[in-house]
Amino acid sequence: MSRPAHRAAATVMAAAVLVAGAALAQKVRVGAFAPDFSAKDVNGRMFKLSSYRGKVVFLNFFATWCPPCREEFPELVKLHEKYRKNSNVLVVSVALERPETSRNLKPFLEKHKARHIVLAGPEAESAAQKFEVEYIPTNFLIGKDGKVAGNWGFTGQDDLKKWDAAIQKALEKK
């Protein structure tokens, strides 16, 4: 290979690596379409996010072994109770349990009287990867158009009010 051809090939290869790296570094951002995923809930029913396009979905990633998640979870239960009769809003939690803590999930849900959809298992881990969850708890609000309308960690300070306001805004959006 001639020196100019070698240089051109190296330039093309470097550009391809940079483009691939940029794509990998990109995070799920507000305004971007939410990645689709399927996972089983704790009762064995299949859930597919894209099946709920046209609804507002509050998506929570948590684990029973995570202290901030345990603190936040009662707020999620309240959020579900507020919207459970509204067919346009869905609250979904994705349990990211370790093998040694997975047996704690159902008792945890019963203790908190959780009635919303809770997903678990290997597909739940895959959903967390698709949403690029770096820490828990992490929450996403997905608008009726399938785009991410908000994302939050847990601060413990008026989170329920912030979530509620964001849900109301998403409901108003056409």
C-alpha atoms as one frame of an Amber mdcrd trajectory, in Angstrom:
protein
   0.000   0.000   0.000   1.343   3.404  -0.941   2.023   5.976   1.754  -0.953
   8.247   0.719  -3.298   5.244   0.571  -2.073   4.078   3.979  -2.596   7.571
   5.416  -6.129   7.751   3.928  -7.013   4.331   5.348  -5.706   5.369   8.790
  -7.719   8.599   8.637 -10.907   6.703   7.742 -10.266   4.191  10.541  -9.659
   6.972  13.097 -12.863   8.745  12.039 -14.831   5.500  12.389 -13.456   4.948
  15.894 -14.360   8.516  16.906 -17.907   8.176  15.554 -18.382   4.817  17.276
 -16.998   6.225  20.522 -19.356   9.207  20.373 -22.322   6.896  19.824 -21.304
   4.750  22.789 -20.770   7.783  25.019 -24.200   9.237  24.261 -26.610   9.043
  27.198 -30.376   8.674  27.192 -31.293  12.343  27.260 -34.443  14.375  27.731
 -36.002  14.794  24.307 -34.589  11.526  22.945 -36.782   8.518  22.271 -36.808
   6.119  25.200 -35.140   2.813  24.361 -37.663   0.010  24.058 -37.381  -3.079
  26.222 -39.390  -6.074  27.365 -39.245  -7.658  30.808 -41.361  -9.855  33.040
 -43.082  -8.432  36.062 -42.905 -10.129  39.453 -46.030 -12.131  38.555 -44.531
 -13.433  35.317 -46.464 -11.171  32.922 -44.531  -9.676  30.032 -44.211  -5.891
  29.849 -43.082  -4.067  26.684 -42.461  -0.338  27.021 -43.459   0.517  23.441
 -46.886  -1.048  24.069 -47.645   1.986  26.238 -46.917   4.655  23.620 -49.653
   7.272  23.982 -49.453   7.060  27.781 -47.180   8.843  30.238 -44.848   6.326
  31.904 -42.933   7.017  35.106 -40.061   4.508  35.062 -38.119   3.873  38.261
 -34.926   1.816  38.628 -34.301   0.625  42.188 -33.115  -2.252  44.409 -34.200
  -3.445  47.843 -30.575  -3.414  49.068 -30.162   0.304  48.222 -30.886   2.632
  51.210 -31.958   5.666  49.091 -34.193   3.344  47.033 -35.864   2.067  50.200
 -36.411   5.672  51.277 -37.826   6.655  47.882 -40.100   3.642  47.332 -43.019
   4.825  49.527 -43.142   7.977  47.369 -43.520   5.784  44.266 -46.380   3.948
  45.919 -48.036   7.324  46.611 -47.456   8.373  43.009 -49.125   5.206  41.759
 -52.049   5.674  44.140 -52.560   9.199  42.876 -52.673   8.106  39.223 -53.978
   4.537  39.422 -57.412   5.551  38.112 -55.901   7.621  35.293 -55.547   5.274
  32.325 -53.078   7.687  30.694 -50.413   7.336  33.419 -48.411   4.261  34.318
 -45.909   3.871  37.156 -43.354   1.097  36.574 -40.468   0.058  38.804 -37.532
  -2.000  37.564 -35.916  -4.044  40.343 -32.165  -4.438  39.957 -31.625  -7.130
  42.543 -28.444  -9.017  43.248 -28.785 -12.818  43.250 -28.457 -12.869  47.039
 -31.209 -10.232  47.509 -33.761 -11.320  44.907 -35.687 -13.306  47.543 -36.299
  -9.991  49.391 -38.226  -8.390  46.545 -41.728  -9.808  47.043 -41.721  -9.266
  50.847 -40.471  -5.697  50.218 -43.326  -5.041  47.767 -45.876  -6.529  50.177
 -44.527  -4.450  53.076 -44.984  -1.269  51.020 -48.334  -2.372  49.574 -46.985
  -1.784  46.076 -49.702  -2.249  43.455 -47.900  -0.822  40.451 -45.982  -2.827
  37.839 -42.627  -4.076  39.141 -40.264  -5.731  36.686 -37.468  -8.077  37.720
 -35.006 -10.612  36.377 -32.378 -10.592  33.635 -34.539  -8.458  31.341 -34.680
  -5.792  34.057 -30.878  -5.635  34.023 -31.001  -5.285  30.245 -33.462  -2.375
  30.563 -31.082  -0.623  32.962 -28.280  -1.028  30.435 -30.443   0.362  27.621
 -31.328   3.380  29.781 -27.665   3.704  30.786 -28.529   3.734  34.485 -25.357
   4.606  36.374 -26.784   4.815  39.887 -29.973   3.959  41.694 -32.515   5.114
  42.304 -32.931   6.654  38.865 -36.256   7.749  37.423 -37.356   8.593  33.887
 -40.570  10.183  32.712 -41.568   9.084  29.241 -44.092  11.222  27.422 -46.988
  10.074  25.281 -44.761  10.492  22.228 -42.272   7.930  23.554 -39.623  10.553
  24.299 -37.880  11.050  27.626 -39.562  14.048  29.268 -37.492  14.044  32.472
 -35.033  12.106  34.589 -34.113  12.345  38.249 -32.207  10.735  41.029 -33.705
  10.784  44.514 -33.183  13.814  46.693 -35.880  13.178  49.271 -36.918  16.825
  49.055 -40.266  17.304  47.394 -39.563  14.597  44.811 -43.221  13.627  44.694
 -44.174  17.246  43.908 -41.547  17.447  41.140 -42.669  14.145  39.623 -46.323
  15.139  39.821 -45.681  18.492  38.132 -43.712  16.772  35.351 -46.488  14.199
  34.845 -49.102  16.958  34.640 -47.001  18.799  32.052 -46.534  15.590  30.021
 -50.271  14.895  30.133 -50.996  18.362  28.743 -48.584  17.926  25.862 -50.185
  16.777  22.607
